[in-house]
């Protein structure tokens, strides 16, 4: 369970017009991908240089990291444009033209791209470029999450589809919206694969209307969403138990497979789902031509949503392990007066250098039921995981 979310998104109106020129296509083409911090990372090329590319239908156009821009000696356009990131932050953004952008045998030429700084986003794998919705909407994407192979095509390869959900494409921003039923209320939910959240993220006004105020909830204090602007603010949000009905098209999900609900006022949309929700249900075809998300059978069993932890979240940040988020109702937090910014010197005797990255730290904490934390200002604390939902 993630304690803060990355929202790797930019929303533009159609400022570029036609955003590319002639393509080189030998389709279908298969591309391996990696899941890192709940983000989908592809191997590709920009102007012939190997890069890590984030697949992000919540990013209106393609993007390039500023460091790679300088490395490839690409020119930045003189005029900047105003964009809004996934938390509603308005920014002046520069852009450039990528001579070529390649994924497998798919190559796009003269691609307009937004310039961003990936260094502001805590990620195991450095993100060099973003494949955004404007290009995504031109092809069919078959994600086999069992094998971590993505097939890109112009024509859908037949699979045994178990569930279909129609979606809408915003004509100006190119973004995806899913018409789902939440407690029998028809709702347009923004599909953002650049969000690493495992939850259904909603704004407070929406939560009160759809879920009511009596549903069991936890109070989370600390880091909220980290947007591509790099802005990190301490905030208070709420986590709601999945005691609600969720229907996708004609299929009603078991409540155990409906995500927990994260309520935050740091969102640009009234409701957002990241890629984890779809990955957990099976393998996925996104067909913009038919405007359908299609799930097909997986060898993996869906994991029921639940919530248990030590009462706080920690991450590797600024060269140390820090507490960045905590649960107000946690017995561990109350008893030991654990606070935001507390520094943890070791976990079960392991210092920060033992963990290769935040993914490895998160996995270690997830697997353990009891851990000895040594805090810089509190000494050793032997803590047992608390079961909340």
N, C-alpha and C positions, 0 to 999 in steps of 0.2 A: 504494500500500500504506500503510495507516494504521499508525502506530507506537504509538498508545495508543487506547483505545476509550472512547467515551461510552456509558454504560448508563443510559438515561433511563427508569428503571423504578421502580415501587412495587408491592409485593405486599401486599394486604390479604386477610383472610378477608372473608366477606360481611357487613361491618359495617353497611351501609346498608339492607339488605333491598331492596325495590323502589326503584330509583334515579331514577325519572323519572315524569312524568305524561303527559297527552295529547300526541300528536305531530301536527305538520302535515307531511304527506308528499305531495309531487307527484313520485312516482317512476316510472321511473328519472330520476335527475338527474346531470348531468355536472359535474365539478369539476376545474379545472386544479390541478396540484401541481408542486412544485419539489423537486429532490434537492439538499440542502445538507449537506455533510459526511457523506454517506451516510445522511441522515435524510430522511424523506418529510414535507414541509410543505405543508399545504393552506391555501387562503384561506377564511375563514369569518367568522362574527359571534358575539359574546357580547353579549347584551342590545342588539343593534342596532349594536354597535361593531365595525369591521373588525379582524380579528386573524389572526395566523399560528397554525395549529393543527398540532401534531405528531400523526401517525397512529401509534399505539403499542399493539400488542396485548400488549406486555410490561408495561403500566401497567394495573393492575386496574380502576381507575375513571377518570373524567374528571378534569382538573386545570385550575387557573388560576394564573397567575403573580401573586405577591403585589402587584407594582406595578400590574397591571391591576385587581386586586381593589379597591385604594384609589381608583384612577381612576374606577371605576364605582360607588364608594361602596356596595359590597356588604358585608354583615355577616358577620363570622367567627363561627362557632358557639363557644359557651363551652367545651365539652369537646373535648379533643384525643384522637386515637387513636394507637396504636402501629402503625408500619408497618416493613417491611423493604425496603431498596432492593436494587438488583441485585447489589451487592457483599456483601450480608449485614449491612449497617449498620442497626441498629435506631434509629428516630427517632420522636419525638412530633410528629404532624402535625395541623395545623388543617384544617378544611374549611368549606365554605360551600354555598349553593344558588344556582345560576345560573338567573336568570329564564328565559332562552332561550339555546340553543346551536344555531347554524344552519350547515349545510354545503350549499351549493347550495339546492335546494328542500326539503331535509330539515331539519326544526326539532324539537328536543326541548325540552320545558318542565320547569321545576323540577328541574334536574339537580344532584344532589349532586356536589361537586367537591373534590378535595384541593388545598390551597394549597401552592405550591412557589416556589422562587426560581430563575428561569431564568438569572440573572446569574452563577451559579456554573458554568454550562456554557459552554465555549468554542464558539460557534456563529456562523456568518456571518449567519444570519437569526435575529432575536430570536424566541423561542418564547413566545407569550402564553398558550396553552392546550394541553391534551392531550385527544385523543379516545381514551379507554381501552377496554379489552376488553369491559367490561360492555355498552357501547353497540354496539361493533363486532360483537358476536355476535348482534345483532338483525337485521342486514342482510347483503346480498351485495355484495362489493367487487371490482370489475373494474379492475385496474391495467394500463392500456396504457402501458408504459414507453417505447414508441417516440414517442408523441405527448405524453406526460405529462398524460394525461386519466384521471381516475378516474370510473367510473360506479357510482353507488350505487343498489341496487334491492332489491325484495322477491322478484323472480323473475329467475333467471339468464337473461341474453341469450345465445343459442346462439353458440358459437365452435368452431372446429376444435381440439379439445383433443388435445394430443400426449402428455400425461403427467398422471396423477392420483396424489395422495398423500393418504391419509386422515390425519386428525388427531383428537386428543382435546381436549376442553375441561374443565379442572378446575372442578368445580361450585362450589367455594368462592372461588377467586381469579379465575375466568373466563379463565385463561391457556391458551395453545395448546401442545400437545406432539405432535411428529411421530414415529411409529414408523419409524425408518430402520435399515438394516443397515450396520454398520461392520465390515469384515473378518468378515462372516457372523455378527456378534453383534447381536441385536435390541436396539435402543437407543431410549429416549424422549428426543428432543432438544427443548429449549425453543425455540420460535420467538418471537424478540423483535425486532420492527421498530424498537424504540427503541434498539437497539444498532447503532452504526455500524461494527462490526468487519467486515472482509472475510473473516475466517477462521472456521473451526469452533473455538470457544472451549471448552476442557475443563479439568477439574480434574486435578491430577497423578495421583491414584489411578486415575482413569478412563483416562488416557493410558497408564499402565503396563500395564493389563489389556488394552486394546483394540489398542494399536499396538506394544507391546513397547518395549524400551530400545535396540534397535539401529538404529532408523530415524534417518536424518540429521537433525540439529537444530542450531539456533543459540541462543545465550544472549543474551537482551535484558535490559538493565539500565536502570532509570529509571522514568519515569511508567508506571503500570499503567492500570487502569480509572479513569475519573472518573465517579462516580455523581451522581445528582441531589442528594445531600447536600453535594456540593461538596468532598468529601474526596479529596485527591490524596496518594498515598503512593508513594515510590520502592519498586520491587519488582523481583525477578528473575523472568523468565518464559522460556519456550522456544518456539521456532517449529519445527515439524516439517514435513519435506518430505511432499508428498501421495503417498507410496508406500503407499497403502492402498486397499481396495475400498469404494465407497460405492454403495448401492442405495436408491432411493426407490421404494417399492411394488414394481412388477414391472420397473422399469428400472434397469439398472446403468450408472452414469456412467463415461465415460472418465476415467482418473486425472488427465488434464490439466485437467478441469473439476471435479474434487473440490477443495475448498478446502484451503489449508495449515492446519495445526493449531496454534493458540496455546494453550499450557499455562500456566495461572495458578491460584494458590490464592485469588484475589480474586473468585471466582464464587459465586453462590448456587445454581447448578445444576451437574450433572455435565457437561452439554454444551449449548451454545447456538449457534444460527445467527441472524444478522441478516438484514436485507432484501436485502443485496447478493447473496447466494447465489442468491436467486430471480430478482432483476433480471437477473443475468448469464445465466441460462438461457433467459429469454424474458419474455413477458407473463403476468400471473397473475390468476386469479380465486380469491378466498377465500370459500368458501361455508360459513358456520357451520351452516346448516340441514342440509346433507348431510354436514357435517364433512369437507370435502375441499379441498385446495389443487389447483388445476388450471392447468397451464401450457399456453399456446397460442402459436402461431408468432409470431416476431418478425422484423423486418427487420434487426435487429442480429445479428451473429455473436457467440457466446459468447467471452469472452476467457480463454484458458488461464491458470491461476494460475502465477506465477513470482515470484521475489524477487531484486531487484537494487537496490542503492542506494549511498549514499556511506558507509555504515557507522554513520550516526547519524541521528536525527530532530531537527528543530527546529520551533519554532512561535512565533507572535507572542503574547507573554504579558507582562503588566505593563509594556507600553510598549517592549518590545525583543524581538529575535529571540534565543531561547535554545535551547541543546541540551537536550532533555528525555529522550532515550532513545538508547542506543547498543548496538552489537553487539559483544560481547566478542571474537569471533573476527575482527573486521574489521582488515585490514592498515592502512587509513587511521587508524583509532582508535589502534592500537598505535604506529605510526610517529610520529604527531604528538601523542600524549598528549592526545587530545580527551577532555574530562570533562563530566559532567552539570553544567548551569548555565553553561557557557561562553556568552559573549555574542558574537553575530555582528553586526558593524557593517554589512557589505554583502555582497551576493551578485551576482557579475558586475557590480560597481559600483552595484548598486541597493540603496538603504537601505530600511528598513522601510516608509517611506511609499509606496514604489513599488507595494507589494502591497496590494490593496484589502482582503484578508482572508486567513485561513488557507487557504481553498480555493484561492485564486489562488497563494499561496506553494507549496502542495503540488503543484499542477499544474505550476508552473515547475520544481520539483525533479524531478518525474516525467519531464518531457520531455527534460531535459538529460542528456548522457552525461559531460560534463566541466564543472566550474564553478570559478571563483575565489571562495573564501570569505575574507573579511577578518575575523579574530577580534580581539576587543578586546585580548586578552593574548598572542596568538600571531602577529599580523600576517597577511599574505596566505598562503593555502594553495591551490595548484592541485590539485584532487582529481578523480579519475576514478571513475565508478560501478563498484562491485564486483558481480560476478555470483555469487550464493550458491546459489540453487535454479533 
